[in-house]
Every structure is written in C-alpha cells, then in structure tokens.
Amino acid sequence: MMVYLQQIIGVDEKNQVIELNAWLKYVWADYRLSWNPAKYGEIKSVRFTSGNTIWQPDIL
C-alpha cells in the first residue's frame, strides 16, 4: 500500500491529531482476475474505482 499526501489541512498538537487529504494506492494479485493480454487487445491492466464492482479489503 502507498499513501500520497496531497494536503495538510490542520494540526492539533494538544490532542495529537492531524487532518489531511491523501490518496491511497493498494495493489494485490488474484489469479481469478487474470487473462491472456494477447486475446484482449494486449490490455495488461485495468483500474476499478471505489464501489461494488469488485471486492476490496476494508482499510481503516
């Protein structure tokens, strides 16, 4: 998993809290989602946005 920090919104030193905007990138391989690129126009990867298209692990 990778975290890309976009913006620090605020820091509360007294309560040790930071508020920020960030992008999360996580990748995993699942043999059930593999295909032969030669059969599908040499497409080697696809992206899914958040939603119910495919199961995604809960990240807190």
Helices and strands as residue ranges (DSSP letters): E 2-12, E 17-25, G 31-33, G 37-39
